[in-house]
Each structure stands twice: as C-alpha cells, then as structure tokens.
Amino acid sequence: MPNIKKSDISKFEVIIENDFEKQNEIFTIEPLFSTRFYVVSPSGESVTGLFIEGDIGTSLIFANSNLNYSLNAGIELGFRQGIDYFYFEPFIRGGYPYLFGVGVSCGVRF
C-alpha cells in the first residue's frame, strides 16, 4: 500500500463561467390584438361563462441595442365566474411561440 502524505493530495476545482455575468440588457414589448367570445353563460350575464379568446401580435425584443421580433398567435379556452364585483377565470391556452399553458386570472369588475 503506497504511503500518501497530505501534501500529495491535490484539489480538484470546477469553474463554471456564466454568460449572464456580462452586461446584457433585454427588454420586450408585446403589442397584441385580442378578442373574446362567450360561448355559454349560465347566469345570463354577457361577461360570465365559457369563453374562447384569440390573440395575434408580435414580440419586439430589444437585446443589447439590437431589435429582434417574433410573431405571436394563440387561442385560449376558459370559464369566467363572477361573484359580485369580483371574477375568477381558470384557463388553458395554446399557440406560437409557446406550446401550451394553464393559468388562473382574477380581478375586479367595474
């Protein structure tokens, strides 16, 4: 068995360089046109019930003083439930450049 001294053992170091340490600036503006159609309204109100929503627009991406753009298009299916002046909307959506999404919106009706 070899005799290993403490001074013979070397350290193993891993250095990971992170590209985000550089001074990057990214800003995005997304102007979208959106329209919503209420399919079923169990309470008879025109702003509650099952809805289908469509979006189309563009993403303007400013990255390090360069302008890039991307087309956005999507469709959303959800249900809006109104409780007095509040509303609650669970939804699923799909489109481009994203594949799909699930979410919940809530807010106050005026």
Buried (B, 14 or more C-beta within 10 A) or exposed (E): EEEEEEEEEEEEEEEEEEEEEEEEEEEEEEEEEEEEEBEEBEEEEEEBBBBEBBBBBBBBBEEEEEEEEEEBBBEBBBBBBBEEEEBEBBBEBEBEEEEEEEEEEEEEEE
